[in-house]
Amino acid sequence: MKLYIANCTNQMRVVNTRPPEHRNVWSQPIDVGQQALYISANLNRLQIDAIIEQQGVYGLRSCNDFEHAREKGALYEMLYNIDEPVPYKMHLAACEWNEAVLRARGKRLREEAAIATSRAMGGPNIGTPNAANQLQMSVQEETPATDHEPVNEGVRIDPQYGVA
């Protein structure tokens, strides 16, 4: 049997496993947006199950899980398929899915940060006039290394309702 693993992240991944009945660690690098035949060897079912179990905590998921049971907000960092390569359209869809999930998480994080900052400053209903003088904040702007659009959004906080 053959095990194909697709990297659906924007980072190079190295899949390290220790299959049963082997003393050495097997290592397979997989470049961004690529997939690889794991170790280029015929594996038995026990070895494949061990690899899937060991790598599950690092984001290895079955193509069937992605195709039929996508969990809202879940990342599908690596997809695997047995005996056949991961279909290109599924691999691309997983990359796009992950991008959308990460953008949503970033937006939620920025909203939560704005709410926390608003509360730290006191807001009009809390009545701490010197809170703005006591708040310490630092902002670091970095030039993106990719061609993605920079995030340029504002969050307005309504003290009565939260994020407006």
Sine and cosine of phi, psi and omega as CSV:
sin_phi,cos_phi,sin_psi,cos_psi,sin_omega,cos_omega
0.00,0.00,0.48,-0.88,0.00,-1.00
-0.88,-0.48,0.56,-0.83,0.00,-1.00
-0.87,-0.50,0.88,-0.48,0.05,-1.00
-0.97,-0.24,0.71,-0.71,0.01,-1.00
-0.80,-0.60,0.80,-0.61,0.01,-1.00
-0.96,-0.29,0.73,-0.69,0.05,-1.00
-1.00,-0.01,0.91,-0.41,-0.06,-1.00
-0.96,-0.28,0.38,0.93,0.00,-1.00
-0.93,-0.35,0.02,-1.00,0.07,-1.00
-0.98,-0.18,0.41,0.91,0.01,-1.00
-0.74,-0.67,0.51,-0.86,0.13,-0.99
-0.93,0.36,0.68,-0.73,0.02,-1.00
-0.90,-0.43,0.58,-0.82,0.13,-0.99
-0.85,-0.52,0.88,-0.47,-0.02,-1.00
-1.00,-0.06,0.92,-0.39,0.03,-1.00
-0.93,-0.37,0.80,-0.61,0.03,-1.00
-0.63,-0.77,0.34,-0.94,0.11,-0.99
-0.83,-0.56,1.00,-0.08,-0.03,-1.00
-0.92,0.40,0.41,-0.91,0.05,-1.00
-0.86,0.51,0.52,-0.85,0.05,-1.00
0.94,0.35,0.25,0.97,0.06,-1.00
-0.78,-0.63,0.66,-0.75,0.00,-1.00
-1.00,0.01,-0.43,0.90,-0.06,-1.00
-1.00,-0.01,0.43,-0.90,0.08,-1.00
-0.99,0.10,0.72,-0.70,0.10,-1.00
-1.00,-0.07,0.67,-0.74,-0.05,-1.00
-0.75,-0.67,0.74,-0.67,-0.01,-1.00
-0.69,-0.72,0.94,-0.33,0.09,-1.00
-0.97,0.24,0.61,-0.79,0.04,-1.00
-0.73,-0.69,0.88,-0.48,-0.04,-1.00
-0.94,0.34,0.23,-0.97,0.01,-1.00
-0.84,0.54,0.78,-0.63,0.06,-1.00
0.94,0.35,0.22,0.98,-0.03,-1.00
-0.93,-0.37,0.15,-0.99,0.15,-0.99
-0.70,-0.71,0.34,-0.94,-0.06,-1.00
-0.63,-0.78,0.51,-0.86,0.18,-0.98
-0.98,0.19,0.90,-0.43,-0.13,-0.99
-0.90,0.44,0.88,-0.47,0.05,-1.00
0.88,0.48,0.09,1.00,0.03,-1.00
0.75,0.66,0.66,0.75,-0.05,-1.00
-0.71,-0.71,0.37,-0.93,0.16,-0.99
-0.98,0.18,0.83,-0.56,-0.03,-1.00
-0.94,-0.35,0.44,-0.90,0.11,-0.99
-1.00,-0.03,0.17,-0.99,-0.10,-1.00
-0.88,0.47,-0.62,0.79,0.01,-1.00
-0.88,0.47,-0.68,0.74,0.02,-1.00
-0.92,0.40,-0.69,0.72,0.01,-1.00
-0.89,0.46,-0.70,0.71,0.02,-1.00
-0.88,0.47,-0.63,0.78,0.02,-1.00
-0.91,0.41,-0.66,0.75,0.02,-1.00
-0.89,0.45,-0.71,0.70,0.00,-1.00
-0.89,0.46,-0.67,0.74,-0.01,-1.00
-0.91,0.40,-0.71,0.71,-0.02,-1.00
-0.91,0.41,-0.61,0.79,-0.07,-1.00
-1.00,-0.01,-0.15,0.99,0.02,-1.00
-0.85,0.52,-0.60,0.80,0.01,-1.00
-0.95,0.32,-0.26,0.97,0.02,-1.00
-0.97,-0.23,0.20,0.98,0.12,-0.99
0.98,-0.22,0.19,0.98,0.04,-1.00
-0.98,0.20,0.85,-0.52,-0.02,-1.00
-0.76,-0.65,0.44,-0.90,0.03,-1.00
-0.96,0.30,0.53,-0.85,0.10,-1.00
-0.85,0.53,-0.61,0.79,0.00,-1.00
-0.89,0.45,-0.62,0.78,0.05,-1.00
-0.87,0.49,-0.68,0.73,-0.02,-1.00
-0.93,0.37,-0.66,0.75,-0.08,-1.00
-0.95,0.33,-0.60,0.80,-0.17,-0.99
-0.93,-0.37,-0.36,0.93,-0.13,-0.99
-0.63,-0.78,0.83,0.55,0.01,-1.00
-0.91,0.41,0.78,-0.62,0.04,-1.00
-1.00,-0.01,0.72,-0.69,-0.01,-1.00
-0.89,0.46,0.79,-0.62,0.04,-1.00
0.99,0.13,-0.04,1.00,-0.01,-1.00
-1.00,0.08,0.58,-0.82,0.09,-1.00
-1.00,-0.08,0.63,-0.78,0.07,-1.00
-0.90,-0.43,0.99,0.14,-0.15,-0.99
-0.95,0.31,-0.64,0.77,0.04,-1.00
-0.68,-0.74,0.70,-0.72,0.07,-1.00
-0.93,-0.38,0.57,-0.82,0.07,-1.00
-0.82,-0.57,0.40,-0.92,0.08,-1.00
-0.58,-0.82,0.58,-0.81,-0.03,-1.00
-0.98,-0.19,0.76,-0.65,0.07,-1.00
0.95,0.31,-0.22,0.98,0.04,-1.00
-0.68,-0.74,0.54,-0.84,0.07,-1.00
-0.88,0.48,0.43,-0.90,0.09,-1.00
-0.90,0.43,0.80,-0.60,-0.01,-1.00
-0.84,0.55,0.66,-0.75,-0.06,-1.00
-0.83,0.56,-0.72,0.69,-0.04,-1.00
-0.89,0.45,-0.60,0.80,0.02,-1.00
-0.94,0.35,-0.65,0.76,0.03,-1.00
-0.88,0.48,-0.73,0.69,0.02,-1.00
-0.89,0.45,-0.67,0.74,0.02,-1.00
-0.89,0.46,-0.62,0.78,0.03,-1.00
-0.92,0.40,-0.65,0.76,0.05,-1.00
-0.89,0.46,-0.69,0.72,0.02,-1.00
-0.92,0.40,-0.64,0.77,0.04,-1.00
-0.86,0.52,-0.76,0.66,-0.02,-1.00
-0.87,0.49,-0.66,0.75,0.03,-1.00
-0.87,0.50,-0.69,0.72,0.01,-1.00
-0.91,0.41,-0.66,0.75,0.02,-1.00
-0.89,0.46,-0.70,0.72,-0.02,-1.00
-0.92,0.39,-0.61,0.80,0.06,-1.00
-0.90,0.43,-0.67,0.74,0.02,-1.00
-0.90,0.43,-0.65,0.76,0.04,-1.00
-0.89,0.45,-0.66,0.75,0.02,-1.00
-0.89,0.45,-0.68,0.73,0.02,-1.00
-0.89,0.45,-0.70,0.71,0.01,-1.00
-0.89,0.45,-0.64,0.77,0.01,-1.00
-0.90,0.44,-0.67,0.74,0.03,-1.00
-0.91,0.41,-0.61,0.79,0.05,-1.00
-0.90,0.44,-0.70,0.72,0.01,-1.00
-0.90,0.44,-0.60,0.80,0.04,-1.00
-0.91,0.41,-0.64,0.77,0.02,-1.00
-0.91,0.42,-0.66,0.75,0.03,-1.00
-0.90,0.44,-0.71,0.70,0.00,-1.00
-0.89,0.46,-0.65,0.76,0.02,-1.00
-0.91,0.41,-0.67,0.75,0.02,-1.00
-0.88,0.48,-0.68,0.73,0.02,-1.00
-0.93,0.37,-0.60,0.80,0.01,-1.00
-0.91,0.42,-0.54,0.84,0.01,-1.00
-0.99,0.17,-0.17,0.99,0.09,-1.00
0.97,-0.25,-0.65,0.76,-0.04,-1.00
0.92,0.38,0.27,-0.96,-0.07,-1.00
-0.93,0.36,-0.41,0.91,-0.09,-1.00
-1.00,-0.05,-0.21,0.98,-0.09,-1.00
-1.00,0.04,-0.56,0.83,0.12,-0.99
0.99,0.10,0.60,0.80,0.11,-0.99
-0.91,-0.41,1.00,-0.05,-0.12,-0.99
-0.92,0.40,-0.43,0.90,-0.05,-1.00
-1.00,-0.09,0.11,0.99,-0.06,-1.00
-0.87,0.49,-0.61,0.79,-0.01,-1.00
-0.91,0.41,-0.54,0.84,0.03,-1.00
-0.96,0.28,-0.42,0.91,-0.05,-1.00
-1.00,-0.03,-0.28,0.96,-0.04,-1.00
-0.96,0.29,0.76,-0.65,0.08,-1.00
-0.89,-0.45,0.77,-0.64,-0.06,-1.00
-0.57,-0.82,0.60,-0.80,0.11,-0.99
-0.79,-0.61,0.59,-0.81,0.00,-1.00
-0.80,-0.59,0.75,-0.66,0.03,-1.00
-0.85,-0.53,0.85,-0.52,0.00,-1.00
-0.98,-0.19,0.78,-0.63,-0.01,-1.00
-0.89,-0.46,0.58,-0.81,0.07,-1.00
-0.99,0.17,0.83,-0.56,-0.03,-1.00
-0.91,0.42,0.60,-0.80,0.00,-1.00
-1.00,0.08,-0.09,1.00,-0.03,-1.00
-0.89,-0.45,-0.02,-1.00,-0.02,-1.00
-1.00,-0.05,0.32,0.95,0.02,-1.00
-0.95,0.32,0.45,-0.89,0.05,-1.00
-0.93,0.38,0.67,-0.75,0.06,-1.00
-0.95,0.33,0.49,-0.87,0.02,-1.00
-0.99,0.16,0.84,-0.55,0.01,-1.00
-0.67,-0.75,1.00,0.07,-0.02,-1.00
-0.63,-0.78,0.40,-0.92,0.05,-1.00
-0.86,-0.50,0.41,-0.91,0.04,-1.00
-0.81,-0.59,0.83,-0.55,0.03,-1.00
-0.99,-0.16,0.77,-0.64,-0.03,-1.00
-0.97,-0.24,0.83,-0.55,0.13,-0.99
-0.99,-0.17,0.90,-0.44,-0.09,-1.00
-0.84,0.55,-0.45,0.89,-0.04,-1.00
-0.99,0.12,-0.55,0.84,-0.13,-0.99
-0.89,-0.46,-0.12,0.99,-0.04,-1.00
1.00,-0.02,-0.65,-0.76,-0.05,-1.00
-0.93,0.36,0.79,-0.62,-0.01,-1.00
-0.99,-0.17,0.00,0.00,0.00,0.00
